[in-house]
Amino acid sequence: MKNRDISLSPVPAVLLAIISVQFGAAIAKTLFPTIGAAGTASMRIGISAIILLLAYRTNLKTITAKQWKLVIPYGLSLGAMNLIYYFAIERIPIGLAVTLEFVGPLILAIAGSKRLVDYCWVLLAAIGILLIAPWSSNRLDPVGIICALLAGAFWSAYIVLGGKVSKIMNDGDAVTIGMLFAALLVLPFGFLESGLNNLTPKLFGMGVALALLSSAIPFTLEMKALGKLPPRTFSILMSLEPAAASICAFIFLKESLNFNEIIAVVCVVIASAGSTLTAKK
């Protein structure tokens, strides 16, 4: 009897990865009252690092000086991105935090372009930001908005450094070592916040689920999909993430958005997908 391939096709795999990440964010937010945003980020990244070490068995002695020079800042940007993003969703709805965070990669994607159509996408994203700016809604914390935008900036750095690292290291080793340095950056904040002192077996179990849903599962699904999907198609699918975040937050956390905020999400999703569709090959 022939073995049947029961693996997911690439498009459902990417969509499932997006849902997994956002479901993980919803779990993370439920942990904030007990162990804090920094404690939750520490647990997620620390457990993810352990899982990756066990999965890839990376030999640190084989890493060259040239690789260290790139993989260390790559890992630090990964840690900063996650920590600051958790500070953001501690203060504002997850859907809006993801929407604002997406502005970083969007600007990176069209940086240096002189084409009118790219300026149109930037303008559309800017309209989205203005719709959820502090002056347009009294319920949004300005610090949360700034943290989300800053997380987007670190996301852009992570993308640039990740592209360079991928040229000189295999994916498994790069992500494993990157996650280790991300953990080294984030763990002190978790201990300073004292949230990790409240850790119980139940909370640790939720942390393992968080690490799997937010890192291990989506990373595996995305890597499989990237081998079969054109990069442009993958990017368009990823543009759905702000909408997916808003829906998951509404279902699991009852976080509802007002009309302006929904339009802001739509603007950034369209801007992100549009910039991908019109990008030069």
Beta strands, then each sheet from edge to edge (+ up, - down):
end
